[in-house]
Amino acid sequence: MPSTLSCKKCGKETRYDGSFGGAPCEYCGYKLPHIYVLLGLLPFLLYFSALGTIELIFAPPIPDELKILGGMAGLILLWYLYAQWSQRKT
């Protein structure tokens, strides 16, 4: 985890010590400056709900081994895209 993350309000790099949500922003005083840390489980929730919905509705005729492999690759890709999106510069 990086030692600095950008503040979601002012966009400046602020100190991050690894705690949930981090300390308030040093520049604007925003109490919860690190949105990526607070919503870190969002990719898991979206991914597993989508995967469960696909499995229940369509039940694709694919071996379980390939479902697991493709599922984990999709989760890693979704996590990476979310991390990039949440730390974008505005």
ABEGO torsion letter per residue (X at the ends): XBABBBBAAAGBBBBBAGBBGEBBBAAAGBABABAAAAAAAAAAAAAAAAAAAAAAAAGBBBBAAAAAAAAAAAAAAAAAAAAAAAABBX
